[in-house]
Amino acid sequence: MPVNLEDSFRHKGLRKQLVETIRRKGISDPEVLRAMETIPRHFFFDSSFISFAYEDQPFPIGEGQTISQPYTVAFQSELLRIKKGDKVLEVGTGSGYQASILAEMGAKVFSIERIKPLYLKAKEILPKMGYPVKVFYGDGYKGLPGFAPFHRIIVTAGAPDIPEPLIEQLKPGGILVIPVGKGDIQIMKTLEKDDNGQVRITDHGTFRFVPLLENRS
Ligand code: SAH
């Protein structure tokens, strides 16, 4: 499907309002807000649904998956405390929107998606937008051992628990952000690994994600 990469004044205006909404909801990291104001979220929508792109809502992207709510993207991005040049692993590429936000913030992003059509679409649009995100087709439960360790890891699907390989692939001093829960609702958690490899887990409220699926095929 051809992607229309046109960013009008109207879209820029709607985006400014969306960022204002997110700021009012409590996001304060200037780099997160700047990236969200920069990235045209409507690029990740099919042309018939573009009018929904600047509402603070999740939206279906096909294959039973969703692009996360902008507030959730901002919340996870803020928890990551990205520094320019950080190597970041994302599990659950989906539309590629979250990956583009992290890339705009200066991260070197590696992202894994287990649904082929979504993987292919994200792999096409991110370079077109000028973001050299490395997109992989596979099971994010296993992480990317060949590219580890990572300064930061973000999981954008609800996980029943924190996958051990992801903890292993986190650098000392690193942060893993992951929504954890077995049902419809998850608790956002950060896992921080100190320089001695000790981990500390902190809770950050409830969210609703599509489930992280294990590759059984
Ligand atoms: N970050 C995305 C939101 C994606 S929704 C965005 O910005 O649009 C969660 C995604 O995780 C879905 O695309 C789903 O297919 C994917 N997913 C679920 N289980 C997975 C797994 N084990 N490995 C990799 N991706 C997975």
Residues whose N, C-alpha, C, O or C-beta is under 5 A from the ligand:
A	BS01	SAH	Q65 T66 I67 S68 V91 G92 T93 G94 S95 G96 Y97 Q98 I112 E113 R114 I115 G138 D139 G140 Y141 T156 A157 P211 L212 L213 E214
